[in-house]
Amino acid sequence: MNNYVFSTAGSWETTTLFNHGQEVFAVQLFVELHAGRDEWDDPVNGGISRGGEMTALVRPQDNPAEEWPIFPGRLEMNFPGHQIVVENTHPAFAFEYTRVWYNGREVTNSIMDVYVDINAADNVVRAYVTIYRDRWLGTDEVATYNIL
């Protein structure tokens, strides 16, 4: 089972990726999770429990055409002012076993999107999280937090 930790202070020189304490020299870290939508793709409360899909992989520097799956396991991503943790320890990577935390708060039941593409080969750096906020009084809302 993997235990990845990605950290950056905002520059390529400060960016690291470790798996079980061993540095991984990667050309790309890619995570794309979509959940919390109804059959018409409209946002709804429920997050992971509403079903969805996820792609999460690392491409190594020495063979960029190869893709290493991140899950089953845990991925912690640390950015300036933001932390995202995604975990799925099911041996067959069943989506419903996915758990998500954003800045220390579990958002498994309200997550809609996690998108992280750190790609040194193509000089792409993009990350955001979208969370559904169910309001007891007032209008529900969808909040997107741009990370990078």
C-alpha positions in Angstrom: 0.0 0.0 0.0 1.4 3.4 -1.0 1.9 6.3 1.4 2.7 9.4 -0.8 3.5 12.8 0.6 3.8 15.7 -1.8 5.0 19.1 -0.7 5.8 22.4 -2.3 6.5 25.9 -1.2 5.5 27.2 -4.6 8.6 26.6 -6.8 10.1 23.6 -8.6 13.2 23.8 -6.2 10.9 23.3 -3.1 8.8 20.6 -4.6 9.2 17.0 -3.3 7.4 13.7 -3.5 8.0 10.8 -1.1 6.5 7.3 -0.8 7.1 5.6 2.5 9.8 8.1 3.4 11.8 7.4 0.1 12.0 10.3 -2.3 10.3 9.6 -5.6 11.8 11.4 -8.7 8.7 12.1 -10.7 8.0 14.1 -13.8 4.2 14.3 -13.0 1.8 13.9 -10.1 -1.8 13.8 -11.4 -5.0 13.5 -9.4 -8.5 14.0 -10.8 -11.5 13.1 -8.6 -15.2 13.9 -9.5 -18.1 13.1 -7.1 -21.2 14.8 -5.6 -23.3 15.1 -8.7 -26.7 13.8 -9.6 -27.7 12.0 -12.9 -27.8 15.4 -14.7 -24.3 16.3 -13.4 -25.8 19.0 -11.1 -24.1 19.4 -7.7 -25.7 17.6 -4.7 -24.8 16.9 -1.2 -23.3 13.5 -0.5 -19.8 13.6 -2.0 -18.2 10.2 -2.4 -21.4 8.4 -1.4 -23.1 9.7 -4.6 -20.5 7.8 -6.6 -17.9 9.2 -8.9 -14.5 8.5 -10.5 -10.9 9.1 -9.8 -7.6 8.9 -11.6 -4.4 9.2 -9.5 -0.9 8.5 -10.8 2.7 9.3 -10.7 5.0 9.3 -13.8 8.6 8.6 -12.9 11.5 10.8 -14.3 13.4 7.9 -15.7 10.5 6.6 -17.7 7.8 9.3 -18.2 5.7 7.0 -20.4 5.2 4.7 -17.3 2.3 5.4 -14.9 2.4 4.3 -11.3 -1.0 4.1 -9.6 -1.2 5.9 -6.2 -4.1 3.9 -4.8 -4.7 1.7 -2.8 -3.0 3.9 -0.3 -2.8 7.5 1.0 -1.8 10.7 -0.7 -1.0 13.8 1.3 -0.5 17.0 -0.6 0.9 20.1 1.1 0.7 23.5 -0.7 1.2 27.0 0.7 -1.9 27.6 2.8 -3.6 24.3 1.7 -3.5 20.6 2.5 -5.4 17.9 0.7 -5.4 14.3 1.9 -7.0 11.5 -0.2 -7.1 8.0 1.0 -8.4 4.7 -0.4 -7.1 1.6 1.2 -9.5 -0.9 -0.4 -7.3 -3.6 -2.2 -9.4 -3.3 -5.4 -9.6 0.5 -5.2 -13.4 0.6 -4.8 -14.4 4.3 -5.1 -16.9 4.3 -2.2 -13.9 3.6 0.2 -12.3 7.0 -0.7 -11.9 9.5 2.0 -10.9 13.2 1.5 -9.7 15.9 3.9 -9.1 19.6 3.1 -7.1 21.7 5.5 -7.6 19.1 8.3 -11.4 18.9 7.9 -13.0 15.7 6.5 -15.0 16.6 3.3 -15.7 13.1 2.1 -19.5 13.7 2.1 -19.3 17.1 0.4 -16.3 16.8 -2.0 -17.1 17.4 -5.7 -13.7 17.8 -7.3 -10.0 17.4 -6.5 -7.7 18.3 -9.4 -4.0 18.4 -9.1 -1.6 18.4 -12.1 2.0 19.0 -11.2 3.9 18.3 -14.4 7.5 19.3 -14.7 7.9 18.0 -18.3 5.2 20.3 -19.6 5.7 23.1 -17.0 2.1 22.7 -15.8 1.1 23.5 -12.3 -2.6 23.5 -11.5 -4.6 22.5 -8.4 -8.1 23.2 -7.0 -10.7 21.7 -4.8 -14.5 22.1 -5.2 -16.8 21.5 -2.2 -20.6 21.4 -1.9 -21.9 23.4 1.0 -25.3 22.3 2.2 -27.1 25.2 4.0 -29.9 24.4 6.5 -31.1 28.0 6.2 -30.4 29.7 2.9 -29.2 28.6 -0.5 -26.7 25.7 -0.9 -23.5 26.7 -2.6 -20.5 25.3 -4.4 -17.1 26.6 -3.4 -14.0 26.2 -5.5 -10.6 26.8 -3.8 -7.8 27.5 -6.3 -4.6 26.2 -4.8 -2.1 26.8 -7.5 
